[in-house]
Amino acid sequence: MRKYILLFLFTGFVNIFAQFDLDAGMGLAYFSNPDLVDYLNGGFANNTNSLKTFNSSADFFLELGFNLKENYQIAAEYNFNIFSFNSPLNFSNYNLSVYRHKPSIIAYYILPGNGFKFKFGAGAGLRFLQAEESIYGPVQYSSTGIGFLLKTQGNTKLSNKFYAIIASELRYDLPGEIHTKEKQLINFNSLSVGLKLGISYQF
């Protein structure tokens, strides 16, 4: 009898508190990275492809959230960001690809509603940067640092378990510096704003 009581209590606890959100999607991020802009505009860009103060990049994300209570959630997020630049040179082409890996732990405050919910979060995590530069041959660089983010997300119910996601975020990333093959120093610290769309599965 005791076994059945414990099983009933555990099941009730799981149903009330142990709900998970699994989110996935993609979007655009506009980032400001003054050192990178100066480096590319000063040596490789021309009048048609020069970089501006804010430049676009592609974002992909996967997030698993655990509901601590009705209004509070803790989540682990992996964000993958890609930026690429290319420009013609004499007898060659210049290419730069930058890959930013941004795992974060995010704490959310949730406002639930009938068929929707809003999430307001703040988080931090490690930042791993990889860059590949090619002029007459590829050269790879890497650096590691930390980053911070603020995120607002709206979930709209599609079915019993699935929600559509729209999210905006502000990020300040500090992955650090690299030394190029020509011994130039580039600081990749950046400020970015992003907009994302995706799908959420609740279980």
C-alpha positions in Angstrom: 0.0 0.0 0.0 2.8 2.4 0.9 4.4 1.7 -2.5 1.2 2.9 -4.3 1.0 6.0 -2.2 4.6 7.0 -2.9 4.1 6.3 -6.6 0.9 8.5 -6.6 2.7 11.3 -4.8 5.7 11.1 -7.1 3.5 11.1 -10.2 1.6 14.1 -8.9 4.9 15.9 -8.2 6.2 15.2 -11.7 2.9 16.4 -13.3 2.9 19.6 -11.4 6.6 20.6 -11.4 8.7 18.5 -13.7 7.5 19.9 -17.0 10.1 20.4 -19.8 10.2 22.7 -22.8 12.4 21.6 -25.7 12.8 24.6 -28.1 14.6 24.8 -31.5 14.7 27.4 -34.2 16.7 29.9 -36.1 17.0 33.7 -36.7 19.1 36.7 -37.5 21.5 38.5 -35.2 22.8 42.0 -35.9 26.1 42.5 -34.1 28.6 45.3 -33.5 32.2 44.3 -33.5 34.3 47.4 -34.0 37.7 45.7 -34.2 36.5 43.2 -36.8 34.9 46.0 -38.9 38.1 48.0 -38.9 40.2 45.0 -39.8 38.0 44.0 -42.8 37.3 47.5 -44.0 40.9 48.6 -43.7 42.4 45.7 -45.6 39.9 43.7 -47.7 36.5 45.4 -48.2 35.7 47.7 -51.2 33.0 50.2 -51.9 30.4 47.5 -52.6 30.9 45.2 -49.6 32.2 47.4 -46.8 30.9 46.6 -43.3 28.7 48.9 -41.3 28.5 49.5 -37.5 26.0 46.6 -37.2 26.2 43.6 -39.5 23.9 40.5 -39.9 24.7 36.9 -39.1 22.8 33.6 -38.9 21.6 32.2 -35.6 20.6 28.6 -34.7 19.5 27.5 -31.2 18.4 24.5 -29.2 17.2 24.9 -25.6 15.9 22.6 -22.8 14.0 24.3 -20.0 12.8 22.8 -16.7 9.9 24.4 -14.9 10.8 24.8 -11.3 7.4 26.4 -10.5 4.5 27.8 -12.5 6.3 31.1 -13.0 10.0 30.1 -12.9 12.1 28.1 -15.3 15.8 27.2 -15.6 17.1 26.4 -19.1 20.2 25.2 -20.8 20.7 26.8 -24.3 23.1 26.1 -27.1 23.3 28.9 -29.7 25.4 28.6 -32.9 26.1 31.8 -34.8 27.7 32.1 -38.3 29.2 35.2 -40.0 31.0 35.1 -43.3 32.7 37.7 -45.5 34.4 37.5 -48.9 35.9 40.0 -51.2 37.9 39.7 -54.5 41.7 40.4 -54.3 44.3 40.4 -57.0 44.6 36.9 -58.4 42.7 35.5 -55.5 39.7 35.9 -53.1 39.6 36.8 -49.5 37.3 34.7 -47.2 36.6 34.9 -43.5 34.2 32.6 -41.7 33.5 33.1 -38.0 31.7 30.5 -35.9 30.5 31.4 -32.4 29.4 28.6 -30.0 27.4 30.1 -27.1 26.2 27.7 -24.5 24.3 29.5 -21.7 22.3 28.8 -18.5 19.2 31.0 -18.5 16.8 31.8 -15.6 13.2 32.7 -16.8 10.2 34.4 -15.2 7.1 33.1 -17.0 3.7 34.8 -17.4 1.3 32.0 -18.4 -2.0 32.5 -20.2 -4.7 30.6 -22.0 -2.9 29.1 -25.0 0.2 31.3 -24.7 2.9 32.3 -22.3 5.6 35.0 -22.1 9.1 34.3 -20.8 11.6 36.9 -19.6 15.1 35.6 -19.0 18.7 36.5 -18.2 21.7 34.2 -18.5 25.4 33.7 -19.0 27.8 31.1 -20.2 31.1 30.3 -22.0 31.8 31.5 -25.5 33.9 29.6 -28.0 35.0 31.3 -31.2 36.4 29.7 -34.3 37.5 31.6 -37.3 38.9 30.5 -40.7 40.7 33.1 -42.9 41.7 32.4 -46.4 43.8 34.6 -48.7 46.2 32.2 -50.5 45.5 29.4 -48.2 43.3 28.7 -45.1 44.4 29.6 -41.6 42.3 28.8 -38.5 42.1 30.7 -35.2 40.2 30.2 -31.9 39.5 31.9 -28.6 37.4 31.3 -25.5 35.6 33.7 -23.2 32.3 34.5 -21.5 29.0 36.1 -22.5 25.8 37.5 -21.1 22.2 37.7 -22.5 18.7 39.1 -21.9 15.9 37.3 -23.7 12.1 37.8 -24.2 10.1 35.0 -25.7 6.4 34.5 -26.6 4.9 31.0 -27.0 1.6 30.5 -28.9 -0.1 27.1 -28.7 -0.4 25.1 -31.9 -1.6 21.8 -30.5 -1.6 19.9 -27.2 2.2 19.8 -27.0 3.5 22.1 -29.6 4.0 25.9 -29.5 5.2 28.5 -32.0 8.1 30.7 -30.7 9.1 34.2 -31.4 12.0 35.6 -29.4 14.1 38.7 -29.1 17.4 38.9 -27.3 20.3 41.2 -26.4 23.8 39.7 -26.1 27.2 40.9 -24.9 29.8 38.4 -25.8 33.5 38.5 -24.7 35.3 35.7 -26.5 38.6 37.6 -26.5 41.3 38.2 -29.1 43.1 36.5 -31.9 46.4 37.2 -33.7 46.2 36.8 -37.4 48.8 35.3 -39.7 50.0 38.9 -40.4 50.4 39.5 -36.6 47.4 41.8 -36.4 45.3 41.7 -33.2 41.5 41.4 -33.6 39.2 41.7 -30.6 36.0 39.7 -31.2 34.0 41.2 -28.2 30.6 42.1 -29.6 27.2 43.5 -28.7 24.3 42.0 -30.7 20.5 42.0 -31.0 18.6 39.1 -32.4 15.2 37.9 -33.6 14.3 34.2 -33.7 11.5 31.9 -34.7 11.0 28.3 -33.7 9.0 25.5 -32.3 8.6 24.4 -28.7 7.6 20.9 -27.5 6.3 20.5 -23.9 6.6 17.3 -22.0 
